[in-house]
Amino acid sequence: MKARTWSAREGYGREVVYNADVYVFALLAATGHALYDALDPSGWQFWVLPVSTLAGRGASSLSLPAVRGLAGEHVCYANLAEAMR
């Protein structure tokens, strides 16, 4: 989640920072091989966290239980854009 920025002119930046306003965590939640279809958006669960939540924790990585605890209930693909606003 935190990384150094990069540009063609200056290369890598020195500071490790968060580079997005929101972070989307996704889980393909198929419970069996017959249900697995990575191209079907209804099989995915999404959690959206603002950068302020992550920065407040100083998080450089999060487990799925931590994401669920911070973000609450997952959103479906149809509601993802709204959740990111």
Buried (B, 14 or more C-beta within 10 A) or exposed (E): BBEEEEEEEEEEEEEEEBBEEBBBBEBEEBEEEEEEEEEEEEBBBBBBBBBEBBEEEEBEEBEEEEBBEBBEEBBEBEEBEEBBE
